[in-house]
């Protein structure tokens, strides 16, 4: 391993490093700092190396157009519909049945969509789930 360092000879005594008196001041040498000039003198560079830099990309649908499913959990069925043996959740305004909570009574349920866990829980206690096909 060489412990002696090689002496640097480059521009040691020069204050301007070959740029003259005023040329090396500021960021004028490189056309501005950072992203300066991307719409002007660095436009071709921007088009080639970062074409997606400007503008908005993609879109998001308006909230009024996005339909969210109204959901209900298995554990909420007995408290929302006490004493009922058959429930049409579609008529009640629900779109999907999920498997959260516990249920103790066997119920026949008609719904647009249901999770596997919800169907399993209702069938375990002797109930039935009829899933309507979406058109």
HELIX and SHEET records of a PDB file:
HELIX    1   1 UNK A   28  UNK A   30  5                                   3    
HELIX    2   2 UNK A   43  UNK A   49  1                                   7    
HELIX    3   3 UNK A   63  UNK A   65  5                                   3    
HELIX    4   4 UNK A   74  UNK A   76  5                                   3    
HELIX    5   5 UNK A   77  UNK A   80  1                                   4    
HELIX    6   6 UNK A  116  UNK A  124  1                                   9    
SHEET    1   A 3 UNK A  71  UNK A  73  0                                        
SHEET    2   A 3 UNK A  96  UNK A  98  1                                        
SHEET    3   A 3 UNK A 113  UNK A 114  1                                        
SHEET    1   B 3 UNK A  86  UNK A  88  0                                        
SHEET    2   B 3 UNK A 108  UNK A 111  1                                        
SHEET    3   B 3 UNK A 128  UNK A 131  1                                        
END                                                                             
